[in-house]
Amino acid sequence: MATSGELLFNPIKSDYSEFDAETRRQLLALIEWFESRGKTQLLQDDLDAVWVSDFLEFIKQEKIFATFLTPSAYANGDPNKRWDASRNAALSEIFGFYGLAYWYAEQVTILGLGPIWMSANEDAKRKAAQQLEDGGVMAFGLSERDHGADVYSTDLILTPSDEDGIALRASGTKYYIGNGNVAGMVSVFGRRNDIEGADGYIWFAADSQHDAYELIDNVIHGQLYVSTFTLHDYPVREEDILHTGPEAFSSALNTVNIGKFNLCSGSVGMCEHSFFEAITHSQNRILYGNPVTDFPHVRGNFVDAYSRLIAMKLFSARAVDYFRSASLEDRRYLLFNPVTKSKVTSEGEKVMTLLLDVIAAKGFEKTTYFCEAARYIGTLPRLEGTVHVNVAQILKFMPNYLFNPAEYPEIGTRNDPADDVFFWAQGPARGAAKVQFADWLPVYERNSEIPNVGLFFEQAKALKELLATAAPDAAQQKDLDFLLNIGHLFSLIVYGQLILEQAEITGLDRDVVDSIFDFQVRDFSSYAIAVHGKASSTDAQQEWAIGAVRKPAVDQERFDRVWAQVKAYDGAYEMRP
């Protein structure tokens, strides 16, 4: 039976026995590269904003991106190459554990590959596979400074050309483009100036080293190279074109579906490393004659942070199973994806704040990983798609999820060495409101004897009652400020469902489950009070909000047992100097 302690990634103990031999070898080789490099160099590179060229040289040498990010159809006979979301999540967690810059180099490579692997352009796909084999990285040229996450708008304009061998000339500027300094293939989104509407959208592959590609700057100060670049009449050949028309727009959204999923595992890795530092420091620091951890509020922060961190891992791991089992008939991943992007990453911020409130000034010292992670943890919920964008997406699924369940085959743990080919054939990016889900009630019912699960289940059913008896009226449905709180309440139910499913699968300690739902109850109550306080809330909604508030079940003995688990991490891991 798995224990909660085993759910935290520890480079000293993790052996990745669930994966095949070559995957294990590469993951462990990656850990060894970081550990051999040492904490002093790792942190100094961050302080000096050193581009991750040494890291990418190692990635090239070990063919890690080539192995993990190449679909088997383009593996050229290598049996280890496939796109496997389970092992990709493990890889992403390691990168987050050691530094966001390393995670980011892979993250934007994944995004850049999305429009390529989704295309029918065989030449481009073979070229991408070869560049990965040669140690290259990719970039995703979607965002623009004036439009941000508004993918409907783009000022990257393509003009038809009558020059021999050149189909179009592209001009315009892209902003927030990771790896834009070195990417061999930059997937660029634009629109033709001779075709109106969605039919004019286009994706094409550009080369960052081309004379017509002007690299302007890194828009941040850091190891991450978040570029802005301009194309000056860039020559686009037929063989460079990846998608056109509505298909191009769908490719943009479908790439984000897959590419942004790893925001959750990056956040988890950052929190885990920070957690190890925080508990070891606090357990060994004497204040007013006592260990810091003797203070009740300190223990409370640690238990809350620990519970939230394990919940992040549970939800993310279970979401992988749904992603890998997705099909045109089972699109539940379209809900679980924005929840990972918004909820898990927001929880990462809460975990870091809880820990920082304990270690205080220590969290700002340049000799700690914590200092680096605390500086970057807030970027993850905000990278290109902010929390409110994702919560607005989540709301589309709420009616069917709560009121209109469907039958689906049971989905088990998916860490089998399979190629996730559906990722590249998701179909048109529409129909979210039609997606149905298996009944969410049974997993709550099975676990409702756990005190705080039972309390949260009451709150979850209360949300159904609100929507059935005092649902947002026409004006409120146009008021995103009001609806976001409803979206957060709904997200908590989805979050809890997958947490409970994974807890059952792993045999998670009942005490930890109870502790997780302690904060679920508190968070639901907070959002209910927020609904009450909104200017547009009706009398009926205000009455509902007060009635939905619950106090978590208090159990000092359970708290002490969970604290004992937290305390056991004192000295469990420290990066090599």
DODRENKE-352946 format. One line per 10 residues: for each residue y, z negated, x of C-alpha. Coordinates in Angstrom, 2 decimals, always signed. Layout:
! residues N
Y:Z:X | ... .
! end
This chain:
! residues 577
+0.00:+0.00:+0.00 | +3.43:+0.96:+1.37 | +5.94:-1.83:+1.92 | +9.68:-1.65:+1.58 | +10.09:-2.16:+5.31 | +8.21:+1.06:+6.00 | +10.76:+2.96:+3.98 | +13.44:+2.47:+6.65 | +13.37:+5.01:+9.44 | +12.88:+3.31:+12.79 .
+12.63:+5.64:+15.80 | +10.40:+3.15:+17.58 | +7.79:+3.03:+14.81 | +8.02:+6.23:+12.76 | +5.13:+8.56:+13.56 | +5.44:+11.16:+10.77 | +1.70:+11.03:+10.17 | +2.21:+12.66:+6.77 | +3.03:+15.98:+8.46 | +1.04:+18.53:+10.45 .
+0.67:+18.22:+14.21 | +3.43:+20.64:+15.25 | +5.94:+19.17:+12.81 | +5.17:+15.69:+14.17 | +5.52:+16.92:+17.74 | +8.91:+18.49:+17.12 | +10.31:+15.52:+15.17 | +9.18:+13.08:+17.84 | +10.51:+15.35:+20.61 | +13.88:+15.36:+18.84 .
+13.92:+11.56:+18.65 | +13.02:+11.35:+22.33 | +15.86:+13.75:+23.24 | +18.39:+11.51:+21.53 | +16.93:+8.29:+22.91 | +16.75:+9.68:+26.45 | +20.34:+10.82:+26.18 | +21.21:+7.25:+25.33 | +23.75:+5.47:+23.20 | +26.53:+5.43:+25.80 .
+26.53:+9.22:+26.14 | +26.06:+9.75:+22.40 | +29.12:+7.67:+21.56 | +31.24:+9.05:+24.40 | +30.58:+12.61:+23.24 | +31.82:+11.59:+19.82 | +34.95:+9.94:+21.22 | +35.68:+12.98:+23.40 | +34.96:+15.44:+20.56 | +32.45:+17.32:+22.72 .
+30.94:+20.38:+21.05 | +27.16:+19.93:+20.64 | +26.16:+22.68:+23.08 | +23.59:+20.51:+24.92 | +21.99:+19.66:+21.60 | +21.83:+23.32:+20.59 | +20.26:+24.17:+23.94 | +17.52:+21.64:+23.16 | +17.13:+23.11:+19.66 | +16.73:+26.54:+21.28 .
+14.21:+25.26:+23.83 | +12.05:+23.54:+21.21 | +12.65:+26.26:+18.57 | +13.36:+23.56:+15.99 | +15.69:+25.56:+13.76 | +13.47:+28.60:+14.16 | +10.42:+26.60:+13.04 | +12.00:+24.61:+10.22 | +14.40:+27.20:+8.77 | +12.43:+30.48:+8.87 .
+10.40:+31.40:+5.77 | +6.83:+32.27:+6.62 | +7.36:+35.87:+5.53 | +9.58:+36.32:+8.61 | +7.60:+34.10:+10.97 | +6.21:+37.02:+12.98 | +2.78:+35.43:+12.99 | +3.86:+31.87:+13.91 | +1.80:+29.60:+11.61 | +4.28:+26.71:+12.01 .
+7.32:+28.51:+10.63 | +8.11:+27.87:+6.98 | +10.85:+26.50:+4.73 | +9.47:+23.11:+3.75 | +11.94:+20.81:+1.98 | +9.89:+17.71:+2.76 | +9.97:+18.07:+6.52 | +13.52:+19.46:+6.39 | +14.59:+16.19:+4.74 | +12.92:+14.21:+7.53 .
+14.72:+16.35:+10.12 | +18.05:+15.84:+8.36 | +17.55:+12.07:+8.28 | +17.03:+12.02:+12.07 | +20.20:+14.03:+12.61 | +22.18:+11.66:+10.39 | +20.71:+8.67:+12.20 | +22.10:+9.86:+15.53 | +25.34:+11.52:+14.49 | +26.96:+13.62:+11.82 .
+27.83:+16.40:+14.27 | +24.13:+17.15:+14.83 | +23.41:+17.00:+11.12 | +26.36:+19.30:+10.43 | +25.25:+21.99:+12.88 | +21.97:+22.26:+10.99 | +23.53:+21.81:+7.54 | +25.88:+24.77:+7.84 | +23.13:+26.85:+9.43 | +21.08:+26.23:+6.28 .
+24.03:+27.28:+4.11 | +24.62:+30.39:+6.18 | +20.97:+31.37:+5.83 | +20.99:+31.00:+2.03 | +22.61:+34.34:+1.13 | +20.49:+36.03:+3.80 | +17.09:+34.72:+2.70 | +18.03:+35.35:-0.96 | +18.98:+38.96:-0.32 | +16.91:+42.15:-0.50 .
+18.31:+43.19:+2.90 | +15.22:+43.24:+5.10 | +17.16:+44.23:+8.21 | +19.46:+41.23:+7.84 | +16.53:+38.89:+7.29 | +14.67:+40.13:+10.36 | +17.90:+39.83:+12.36 | +18.39:+36.23:+11.17 | +14.81:+35.33:+12.06 | +15.28:+36.73:+15.55 .
+18.56:+34.90:+16.03 | +16.91:+31.63:+15.03 | +14.09:+32.38:+17.45 | +16.71:+32.92:+20.16 | +18.32:+29.55:+19.40 | +21.23:+30.77:+17.30 | +23.03:+29.05:+14.43 | +24.61:+30.41:+11.25 | +27.77:+29.82:+9.20 | +28.66:+29.92:+5.50 .
+31.97:+31.68:+4.86 | +32.70:+30.68:+1.28 | +35.61:+28.21:+1.23 | +39.27:+29.12:+1.49 | +42.23:+26.86:+2.03 | +43.99:+27.76:-1.23 | +40.88:+27.73:-3.43 | +38.57:+24.99:-2.09 | +35.50:+24.67:-4.30 | +36.78:+27.31:-6.73 .
+34.26:+30.03:-5.88 | +35.57:+32.21:-8.72 | +38.66:+32.87:-6.63 | +38.67:+34.50:-3.23 | +41.36:+36.22:-1.21 | +38.91:+37.77:+1.26 | +39.39:+41.42:+0.27 | +37.13:+44.36:+1.04 | +38.50:+47.89:+0.91 | +36.23:+50.96:+0.73 .
+36.20:+53.06:+3.89 | +35.45:+56.74:+4.42 | +34.81:+56.23:+8.13 | +31.40:+57.29:+9.38 | +28.98:+54.35:+9.31 | +31.49:+51.92:+7.80 | +31.22:+51.13:+4.10 | +34.09:+48.64:+3.78 | +36.86:+46.97:+5.74 | +37.25:+43.20:+5.21 .
+40.46:+41.23:+5.63 | +41.27:+37.61:+4.86 | +40.95:+34.03:+6.02 | +38.22:+31.45:+5.50 | +38.65:+27.69:+5.90 | +36.29:+24.73:+6.45 | +33.59:+26.96:+7.95 | +31.16:+24.99:+10.11 | +29.71:+26.73:+13.18 | +32.33:+29.45:+12.74 .
+32.94:+29.29:+16.49 | +29.48:+30.42:+17.61 | +27.47:+31.67:+14.61 | +25.65:+34.91:+15.26 | +25.63:+35.66:+11.55 | +28.42:+34.37:+9.31 | +27.59:+34.91:+5.63 | +30.99:+35.81:+4.14 | +31.92:+35.86:+0.45 | +34.67:+38.21:-0.75 .
+35.63:+40.71:-3.42 | +36.25:+44.42:-3.45 | +39.75:+45.60:-4.32 | +38.50:+48.62:-6.24 | +36.24:+46.80:-8.73 | +37.47:+44.29:-11.33 | +35.79:+41.04:-12.32 | +32.42:+39.71:-11.25 | +31.15:+43.16:-10.36 | +33.48:+43.13:-7.37 .
+31.98:+40.06:-5.65 | +30.17:+40.66:-2.38 | +28.35:+38.80:+0.40 | +28.09:+40.34:+3.85 | +27.10:+39.20:+7.32 | +29.77:+39.08:+10.03 | +29.52:+38.35:+13.76 | +31.76:+35.56:+15.07 | +32.01:+37.34:+18.43 | +33.32:+40.64:+17.00 .
+36.81:+41.75:+18.09 | +37.95:+41.88:+14.43 | +36.90:+38.25:+13.91 | +39.68:+35.88:+14.96 | +38.66:+32.26:+15.45 | +41.86:+30.32:+14.75 | +41.06:+26.66:+15.14 | +38.90:+23.65:+14.43 | +40.62:+22.07:+11.43 | +39.47:+18.57:+12.43 .
+39.35:+16.60:+15.68 | +35.71:+15.92:+16.34 | +32.38:+17.20:+17.58 | +31.91:+19.05:+14.31 | +33.45:+22.49:+14.59 | +34.93:+23.04:+11.15 | +36.57:+26.36:+11.73 | +39.16:+28.54:+10.14 | +38.89:+32.23:+10.93 | +40.49:+35.49:+9.93 .
+38.95:+38.93:+9.59 | +41.28:+41.79:+10.53 | +39.96:+45.00:+8.97 | +36.47:+43.88:+9.91 | +34.05:+46.85:+9.69 | +31.28:+46.17:+7.17 | +28.30:+48.51:+7.38 | +25.77:+49.07:+4.62 | +23.22:+47.10:+6.65 | +25.59:+44.10:+6.68 .
+25.82:+43.83:+2.87 | +23.70:+41.02:+1.40 | +24.64:+40.86:-2.31 | +27.01:+42.57:-4.70 | +28.31:+41.87:-8.20 | +27.14:+38.93:-10.37 | +24.15:+38.52:-8.07 | +26.56:+37.65:-5.27 | +28.12:+34.91:-7.38 | +24.68:+33.51:-8.27 .
+23.72:+33.59:-4.61 | +26.73:+31.44:-3.77 | +25.76:+28.75:-6.29 | +22.04:+28.97:-5.56 | +22.70:+28.52:-1.85 | +24.64:+25.36:-2.60 | +21.72:+24.17:-4.76 | +19.47:+24.24:-1.73 | +21.86:+23.84:+1.17 | +23.76:+20.80:-0.03 .
+20.64:+18.82:-0.94 | +20.44:+17.43:+2.61 | +23.70:+15.57:+2.09 | +21.51:+12.73:+0.80 | +19.20:+12.46:+3.81 | +22.14:+12.72:+6.23 | +23.81:+9.82:+4.46 | +20.58:+7.81:+4.49 | +20.16:+8.27:+8.24 | +23.72:+7.16:+8.96 .
+23.29:+4.03:+6.84 | +19.94:+3.13:+8.41 | +21.26:+3.14:+11.99 | +24.32:+1.18:+10.89 | +22.12:-1.32:+9.04 | +20.11:-2.07:+12.18 | +23.29:-2.72:+14.15 | +24.80:-4.86:+11.41 | +21.87:-7.21:+10.82 | +21.18:-7.71:+14.53 .
+24.84:-8.50:+15.23 | +25.21:-10.83:+12.25 | +22.01:-12.77:+12.82 | +23.10:-13.58:+16.35 | +26.77:-14.35:+15.79 | +27.81:-18.00:+15.45 | +30.86:-18.75:+13.33 | +32.11:-22.29:+12.63 | +28.92:-23.59:+14.21 | +26.56:-21.59:+12.02 .
+24.96:-18.14:+12.13 | +27.08:-15.74:+10.11 | +24.10:-15.05:+7.89 | +24.03:-18.66:+6.68 | +27.01:-17.89:+4.47 | +25.90:-17.01:+0.91 | +28.33:-14.10:+0.52 | +27.02:-12.53:+3.75 | +23.45:-12.73:+2.55 | +24.57:-11.31:-0.78 .
+26.17:-8.32:+0.93 | +23.09:-7.67:+3.04 | +20.66:-7.88:+0.12 | +22.88:-5.57:-1.92 | +23.26:-3.10:+0.96 | +19.52:-3.17:+1.68 | +18.62:-2.64:-1.98 | +21.07:+0.23:-2.33 | +19.81:+1.86:+0.87 | +16.19:+1.73:-0.22 .
+17.20:+3.10:-3.63 | +18.92:+6.02:-1.87 | +15.70:+6.76:-0.01 | +13.50:+6.42:-3.07 | +15.57:+8.78:-5.19 | +15.94:+11.34:-2.41 | +12.24:+11.36:-1.58 | +11.25:+11.80:-5.22 | +13.82:+14.56:-5.72 | +12.10:+16.52:-2.94 .
+8.93:+16.63:-5.05 | +10.83:+18.20:-7.94 | +12.57:+20.69:-5.67 | +9.33:+21.83:-4.10 | +7.63:+22.16:-7.49 | +10.48:+24.09:-9.11 | +10.07:+27.45:-10.84 | +11.86:+29.53:-13.44 | +9.95:+27.43:-15.99 | +10.83:+24.10:-14.36 .
+14.48:+23.90:-13.31 | +14.87:+20.14:-13.38 | +16.01:+20.30:-9.77 | +19.35:+21.61:-11.05 | +20.12:+18.09:-12.31 | +18.57:+16.13:-9.46 | +20.54:+18.19:-6.91 | +24.06:+17.15:-8.01 | +22.82:+13.58:-8.37 | +21.70:+13.59:-4.73 .
+25.00:+15.15:-3.68 | +27.25:+12.77:-5.61 | +25.32:+9.59:-6.32 | +23.28:+9.12:-3.14 | +26.21:+9.92:-0.88 | +28.55:+7.66:-2.86 | +25.99:+4.88:-2.54 | +26.07:+5.50:+1.21 | +29.77:+4.67:+1.18 | +29.05:+1.46:-0.73 .
+26.36:+0.44:+1.74 | +28.70:+0.98:+4.69 | +31.51:-0.97:+3.00 | +29.19:-3.89:+2.22 | +28.06:-4.01:+5.85 | +31.58:-3.57:+7.20 | +32.79:-6.49:+5.09 | +30.23:-8.59:+6.98 | +30.61:-7.40:+10.56 | +34.38:-6.90:+10.18 .
+36.11:-6.10:+13.50 | +32.78:-5.30:+15.17 | +32.55:-2.23:+12.96 | +35.56:-0.69:+14.70 | +34.37:-1.13:+18.27 | +33.88:+2.13:+20.15 | +30.59:+0.89:+21.62 | +28.92:+0.84:+18.17 | +27.29:+3.63:+16.25 | +28.68:+1.85:+13.20 .
+32.23:+2.84:+14.17 | +31.31:+6.52:+14.21 | +29.29:+6.37:+10.97 | +31.97:+4.43:+9.10 | +34.51:+7.08:+10.07 | +32.38:+9.92:+8.71 | +30.38:+8.44:+5.81 | +33.11:+9.33:+3.32 | +32.90:+13.02:+4.17 | +29.46:+13.48:+2.65 .
+30.40:+13.03:-1.03 | +33.41:+15.26:-0.42 | +32.12:+18.22:+1.59 | +33.23:+21.27:-0.44 | +32.02:+19.77:-3.71 | +33.64:+16.45:-4.58 | +31.99:+13.79:-6.71 | +33.86:+14.75:-9.87 | +32.71:+18.38:-9.52 | +29.10:+17.26:-9.36 .
+29.41:+14.72:-12.17 | +30.93:+17.42:-14.38 | +27.85:+19.52:-13.58 | +25.56:+16.59:-14.38 | +27.08:+16.24:-17.86 | +25.72:+19.66:-18.85 | +22.19:+18.30:-18.70 | +22.79:+15.09:-20.63 | +21.96:+16.17:-24.21 | +18.57:+17.67:-23.40 .
+17.67:+14.92:-20.94 | +18.37:+12.09:-23.38 | +17.43:+13.64:-26.71 | +15.20:+16.70:-26.28 | +12.29:+16.11:-23.88 | +9.62:+18.69:-23.08 | +6.09:+18.54:-21.70 | +5.57:+19.19:-17.98 | +2.56:+18.79:-15.70 | +2.65:+15.64:-13.60 .
+4.28:+16.17:-10.20 | +2.87:+14.27:-7.26 | +4.14:+13.72:-3.73 | +4.88:+17.07:-2.10 | +4.61:+16.76:+1.67 | +1.98:+19.50:+1.93 | +2.70:+22.25:+4.52 | +3.74:+24.89:+1.98 | +6.55:+27.44:+2.10 | +9.12:+26.79:-0.66 .
+9.56:+30.43:-1.60 | +11.22:+29.74:-4.98 | +14.37:+28.63:-3.19 | +15.10:+32.29:-2.47 | +14.36:+33.52:-6.01 | +16.14:+31.05:-8.29 | +17.46:+33.72:-10.65 | +20.90:+33.82:-12.29 | +23.03:+30.69:-11.86 | +23.43:+29.91:-15.54 .
+21.70:+28.14:-18.39 | +22.06:+24.54:-17.19 | +22.47:+23.29:-20.75 | +19.08:+24.80:-21.68 | +17.09:+23.00:-19.00 | +14.68:+20.44:-20.46 | +13.12:+17.35:-18.88 | +10.03:+15.25:-19.29 | +10.56:+12.15:-21.39 | +12.41:+9.57:-19.27 .
+11.44:+6.60:-21.44 | +7.81:+5.97:-20.31 | +8.56:+5.07:-16.68 | +11.16:+2.55:-17.86 | +8.76:+1.18:-20.46 | +6.01:+0.74:-17.85 | +8.32:-1.28:-15.64 | +10.39:-3.13:-18.23 | +8.61:-6.44:-17.56 | +10.56:-6.54:-14.28 .
+13.57:-8.52:-15.49 | +16.41:-6.30:-14.29 | +14.58:-3.10:-15.14 | +14.26:-4.44:-18.67 | +17.98:-5.22:-18.82 | +18.94:-1.83:-17.48 | +16.59:-0.15:-19.94 | +18.54:-1.85:-22.75 | +21.74:-0.37:-21.33 | +20.21:+3.08:-20.96 .
+19.12:+3.06:-24.60 | +22.61:+1.88:-25.51 | +24.07:+5.05:-23.99 | +21.87:+7.08:-26.33 | +23.22:+5.00:-29.19 | +26.82:+5.65:-28.12 | +26.25:+9.40:-28.00 | +24.50:+9.33:-31.38 | +27.06:+7.16:-33.21 | +30.39:+7.33:-31.35 .
+30.16:+10.40:-29.15 | +33.29:+11.80:-27.45 | +35.36:+13.73:-29.99 | +36.76:+17.21:-29.43 | +39.81:+15.93:-27.55 | +37.76:+13.59:-25.36 | +35.38:+16.41:-24.51 | +38.34:+18.17:-22.88 | +39.42:+14.98:-21.08 | +37.55:+15.01:-17.77 .
+38.98:+11.63:-16.82 | +37.23:+10.10:-19.83 | +34.04:+12.15:-19.49 | +33.50:+11.28:-15.84 | +32.70:+7.70:-16.79 | +30.13:+8.94:-19.31 | +28.74:+11.11:-16.52 | +28.45:+8.14:-14.19 | +26.63:+6.13:-16.87 | +24.20:+9.00:-17.39 .
+23.72:+9.45:-13.63 | +22.58:+5.84:-13.37 | +19.76:+6.54:-15.85 | +18.59:+9.61:-13.92 | +18.90:+7.69:-10.66 | +16.81:+4.85:-12.02 | +14.11:+7.16:-13.35 | +13.30:+8.74:-10.00 | +13.63:+5.40:-8.21 | +10.99:+3.93:-10.51 .
+8.73:+6.95:-10.14 | +8.85:+6.72:-6.34 | +8.45:+2.95:-6.44 | +5.23:+3.42:-8.42 | +3.99:+6.10:-6.01 | +4.68:+3.99:-2.91 | +3.66:+0.64:-4.37 | +7.09:-0.77:-3.62 | +7.47:-4.54:-3.60 | +8.37:-5.72:-7.11 .
+11.06:-7.99:-5.67 | +12.90:-5.02:-4.18 | +12.63:-3.06:-7.43 | +14.14:-6.03:-9.27 | +16.90:-6.25:-6.67 | +17.65:-2.54:-7.01 | +18.05:-2.83:-10.75 | +20.23:-5.90:-10.28 | +22.93:-3.57:-8.95 | +22.03:-0.88:-11.50 .
+22.82:-3.37:-14.27 | +26.10:-4.35:-12.60 | +27.15:-0.75:-12.00 | +26.39:+0.25:-15.58 | +28.49:-2.65:-16.82 | +31.38:-1.58:-14.58 | +31.40:+1.97:-15.93 | +31.09:+0.66:-19.50 | +34.20:-1.46:-18.93 | +35.93:+1.62:-17.50 .
+35.17:+3.47:-20.76 | +36.66:+0.54:-22.64 | +39.85:+0.75:-20.63 | +40.46:+4.48:-20.98 | +43.57:+5.34:-22.97 | +41.64:+7.66:-25.28 | +38.68:+5.38:-26.05 | +38.21:+4.68:-29.76 | +37.65:+1.30:-31.37 | +33.97:+2.12:-31.82 .
+33.62:+3.12:-28.17 | +35.40:-0.04:-27.03 | +33.10:-2.16:-29.15 | +30.11:-0.31:-27.70 | +31.35:-0.87:-24.16 | +31.58:-4.64:-24.56 | +28.15:-4.70:-26.16 | +26.62:-2.70:-23.27 | +27.67:-5.19:-20.61 | +24.81:-7.23:-19.18 .
+24.55:-9.91:-16.52 | +21.66:-9.24:-14.11 | +18.73:-11.62:-14.26 | +19.31:-14.32:-11.65 | +16.29:-15.30:-9.57 | +17.09:-17.25:-6.40 | +13.49:-17.20:-5.19 | +13.36:-13.40:-5.50 | +16.70:-13.13:-3.71 | +15.39:-15.32:-0.88 .
+12.27:-13.18:-0.49 | +14.33:-10.00:-0.27 | +16.68:-11.69:+2.19 | +13.64:-12.53:+4.32 | +12.84:-8.80:+4.45 | +16.41:-8.06:+5.51 | +16.38:-10.80:+8.15 | +13.19:-9.37:+9.66 | +15.18:-6.33:+10.84 | +17.05:-8.49:+13.35 .
+16.35:-6.80:+16.71 | +13.92:-4.33:+15.15 | +15.72:-1.35:+16.68 | +18.39:-0.76:+19.27 | +19.10:+2.65:+20.75 | +18.43:+3.03:+24.45 | +21.59:+2.55:+26.49 .
! end
